[in-house]
Amino acid sequence: MPQSNFTTYILGFFLFSTVSFLTGSCGSITPKSPEIVVTEVKIPKREISSINVPIKINLAPYFEDTESSVPKKFTGNEQTCEGVSFSYKFFRNPIVFEGKGSKLRFDVDGKYSLKLNYCLKCVDPFGYGPSCATPRIYASCGVNEPMRKVHVGYETQIGLTDQYKLKSETKLRTVKAISPCKITAFNYNATETLEEEVKNALEDVEEDIDNEISSVDLRPEMKSIWKLLQEPTDLEGYGFFYIRPRNISLSKVQFEGDTAYLNAVLEAYPTIFSSEKELQQKELPRLSKYKNKDGFDITMDIYATYDSLSSILTQSVKGTSVDVSGKEVIFGDIEVHGAFDNKIHLKVGFSGAKSGTFYLTGTPLFDAEKQHISFPDLEFDVDTKSALLKSAKWLFNKKITSAIRESAAMDLKPYLDTLKTTLDESLNMELDEGVYMSGHVDDIDIRLIHPKANDLFIRVHSVGKLELAM
C-alpha cells in the first residue's frame, strides 16, 4: 500500500528532474561523434532511509475468541468436619475488554450462590472417624433468593516476539464481592472465603487468555506484505520503482478501548531504474530493535537513461531558433550521446542557413545549498570546432555557447515548491477499501546530480509525515 505514495513521489520528481536538464541542453552542438572514454566516479554511499508508519489494529475479533474460550460457570467446595464447610457456584457475564496505555484490561461481572454449614466440635469416640458432636448449622447466600453479585478484573500486557507472534502476561487484578455474604447464625463473614475461592478458580483462566493471545501469528501476513514491498512499481514510461526494504521494527503496543496502536519503522534503499531489474529477494528478517522515528526520511536514488532524456529534450528543444550574425540556426533532434569524466555530450541536429549535426560538451555543476544547476564550461566538442572552422566558421561563435550557458542555468527551488504541493495532495487519499493514508511533505531537496556512462544519477531527499488508518 505505501507503494502508491512512493510512485507519486518518484514520478513527480523524475518529470521535474528531466525537464530541468531539458532547458540546459538546448545549446549542445557537435557534428562528429566524440570518442568517449568512460571514467566512472564512485558515488557516495547513502544512508538507509526510514519510513515510520503508525498502525492501528482492531482487537475486537481477538476479544471475541477469548470470550468464547473462557468458561462461563465455575463451581467449588470445601468440606470439613469441624468448622465451616461450603460449596459455591459462580456464573460470569460477558467479558468487557478495555485498553488503556500499555495494558489491556478484562473486566467481568458475575453472580454467585454459596451454601455453608457449621460444626462447633467434632469427636471420634468409637474410632470410626470424626463426626459433629453438635447439630450442624446450615446457611446460604443467593440460594432461593437473587444470586449475589461479584466483580472480577484481569490485566494483561501484550508484546510481539521477533518472529511476529503476539505474547502476553495476564494477571488477575481484582475479585470483589459486590453483595457481601455474612452469616449471623454462627457469626461468619463468607465474603473473604468466597473471594479467595473465586480467585483461585479464575487464576487458571490467566493461562487460557495468554494461550489465546499467543496463538495470534502475524508472520504469514507480514511475509506477504514483505514480498509485495520488494515488487517493482511500473512508473508507466518513467522507469521502475523499487522500495528495497532491509529491516523492520515495531514499537510497544499502546491501547485505547478495543484498539491497539503501534509504529512500524521500515528501513529501505528506495531506487528507480530505467528498466525492470531481477533483484535478489530478501527473506522477511526478524524484527529489529525499535528506534523511535518521526515521519519519513527518504533518500531516493534515480537512474535515468539518456534515451529517455533525449526524447524529452527533443520534444522541448526541437524547432527553437537562434540568430547568429544574421543567419538562423534551427535546432532539430537532440540526443544525449554519452558521458565521461563528469561531462555530458549532447548531439544536436540543426537546419537553417546550414544543416547538419554538432556536439557540445559540458559539466553539470550542482549547488546543493542553493538548489541551483548550471553548465559553466559548456562548449563545442574539439572535433566540432574543427569541422565548424572548416565549413561554417560563422557558427563558431561564443555568442552561441554563452547563450546556452545562460539558458541552462536554473534555480530549482520553484520546481521543488510546486512538487511539494503536488505531493501533499497525493499523500491524502484512500489507498484501499477502509485504508486511508494521510500525510504531508515538510521538505524536499536534491542532494546530488551526476552523469554516468549510461544514465544520469540523481539523489533526492525528502522528509515528512505519513499515517495509515484501517
Secondary structure, DSSP 8 states (H G I E B T S, - for coil): -HHHHHHHHHHHHHHHHHHHHHHHGGG---SS----------------EEEEEEEEEE-HHHHHHHHHHS-SEEEEEE--SSEEEEEEEEEE---EEEEEETEEEEEEEEEEEEEEEEES-EE-SSSS--EESS--EEEEESSSS--EEEEEEEEEEEEE-TTSBEEEEEEEEEEEESS--EETTTTEEHHHHHHHHHHHHHHHHHHHHHHHHHT-B-HHHHHHHHHHHTS-EE-SSS-EEE--EEEEEE---EEEETEEEEEEEEEE--EEESS------------B------SEEEEEEEEEEHHHHHHHHHHHHTT-EEEETTEEEEEEEEEEEEEETTEEEEEEEEEESS-EEEEEEE--EEETTTTEEE-TT-EE-HHHHHHHHHH-GGG--HHHHHHHHHHH-EE-HHHHHHHHHHHHHHTSEEEETTEEEEEEEEEEEEEEEEE-SSEEEEEEEEEEEEEEE-
